[in-house]
Amino acid sequence: MTAYHHIMAHFPIALLLISTLFMLLRIISNHSTLVSLEKSVPGLLVFGLLGSIAAFITGMILWPLEASLSSPMAKNKILFSAWAMMAWLSVAVVRIRAGSDLWQSQLKWPVMLLAIIAAGLLSVSGALGGYLMGSPSDFSTLLNLLGWNVYQTFYSATWAIIFATLVGIILIVTGIVRKEQ
């Protein structure tokens, strides 16, 4: 069953990271090829999110919750996976609702920032999964160099919570203002 979780986890990671790349390329250029590539983003986001939910569920089924909650690293994995899914859900909702007009609006920068944050959360989640399976990645080494000991429970700094809240408020206000126009 562990193999199913790995398959379920890696496909959504690929889909979501490719969507980030396509959005980033689209935000910096109006080239027709990039416009065409970016049209695939809503589908990539939807399938990436559905796959993420399936991966999250298989992970919760595979490893006993009691064991996961007693391990700081497993708690971090669950936390970052949930944060990543919520960030990706926000990106998907805004991108799908705004359509291709997103790239001509003021909303493009907050959405791109949120997509980059979501990609970072997803990367941390994947790195923690590698640690839990006994194969740390180079990204894990970078986390250690940045001062985060992945063997300890992560506690979000107050500034990070405030920043995330402000980004959410900015996105909501921008959406309301855009809808009124």
N, C-alpha and C positions, 0 to 999 in steps of 0.2 A: 504493500500500500504506500510505502514511502516514495516509491518511484512515481506514483500518481501525483503526489504533492509536488514533486520536483517539476514534472511536466506542467502541472497546473500553474506553478509559480513562474516559470521562465517564459512561457508564451505571453502572458500579460505584461511582464517586464519589458519584453521586446516591443510589443505593440505600443505601450505607453511612452517608452523612450523614443521610439521612432516618431510618434505624434509630436513630442516635444521638439525634436529636430526639425520636422516639417513646419511647425509653427514658428520656430526661430528663423528658419530660412525665409519664410513668408513675410515675417515682420521686417526683415532687412531688405527685401527686394520684391518688386512687382513683376518679375520675369514670368512669362507665361507658363514655363515648366513648373516653377515653384507654386504658382497659383493653382495649377492642376494637381500637384502633389498634395497641397494643403486641403483640397476638397475631400481627401480620404480621411482627414483627421477626425470628423465626427464618428465614423465607423470604427476607426482605430481606438478612440476613447471608449466607445460603448463596449466593444469586444474586450478591450483591456480591462475595463471595470468589471464586466461579468466574469472574466477569468480570474481577476483578483479576488472577487467574492468567493468563487469556487476554491481558489488556493487557500484563502483564509479558513474556509469551512473544513477543507481536508486537513489543514494543519491542526485545527482545534480537535478534530476527530482522532487523528493519528497519535498525538501526544496527550497523555492524561493532563487535564487542567490543573490538578493538584501539583503535578511535577513542574508544569510550566510556570505556575505562579510562585513556586519556591525558588526558582532560578532567576536572578536579576537579569541575566542576558535574555532569557526567554520572555520575561516581562517586557523588556525593551523591544524585542522583536514584535510582540503583540501590539504594543503601543505605537511603534513606528508604522506598522502595517495598517493599523486603523487610521492613523493620521494621514498616511499616504492615500488611502482609499477616499477619505473625505475631501482631501485637496483635489484629487483627480475628479471626483464627482462634481465639485464646484467648477472646475475648468470645463468639464463636459457640458454641464447645464448652461453656462454662459456661452460657450462656443456654439452649441446647437441652437439656442434661442436667438443669438445675434446673427447667426449665419455668416456668410462670407463678408457681410458688411462690417464685421468686427474689426477687420484690418484697416478700415478707413475711419474708425472711431477712436475716441480717447480711451476707450476701454481696453484697447489692445495691449498697452503696457502693463496694467495691473494683472490682466489675464496671463500674459507671458511670464511675469514675475511669479505668479502663483503656480504656473506650470513648471518653472524651474525649481521652485520650492518642493513641489510634489515629486519631481524627478529626484531631488536630493533625499527626500524622505524614503522614497522607494529604494534608492541606492543603499541607504543606511539599513533598511529592512533586509535587503538582500545580503549585505555584508554580515549582518547578525545571523542570518540563516546559515551562511557559510561557516561562521564560527561554531554554531550549534552542531553542525554536521562534521566538524573537525577539519574544515578546509578554509581557513581565513584567506581573504583576498588582499590584493594590494590596497584596495580602498579601505580595508580594515586597518592597515598600517597607517594610512593617512589619518584616520580617526584618532589613532593613538598619538600621532605626531601633533595633532591639534589639541591634545590634552584630555581626550575622553577615554577613560578606561572602560572598555565595553563589558568588563566583568562586573561592573557595579551598576545598580539601578540608576537610570537616567532621571533626573528631576529637572523639569523645565524651569529655566530662569525666569524671573518675573518680567524682564525686558522682552523675552521671547513670547511670552503670553500676551503682553501688551502689543507687541508688533503684529502678531497673528490676528489679534482682535481688530487693530487698526486697518489691516489689509482687508479683513472681512467687511468692516464698516465702509471703507472706501469703495469696494466692489458693489455693495448694496446701494449706497447713495448714487454711485455712477449709473447703476442700472435703473434706478427710479428716475433720475434726471433724464436719462436717454429715452425712457419710455414716455415721459411727458412731452418730449420734443416732437 
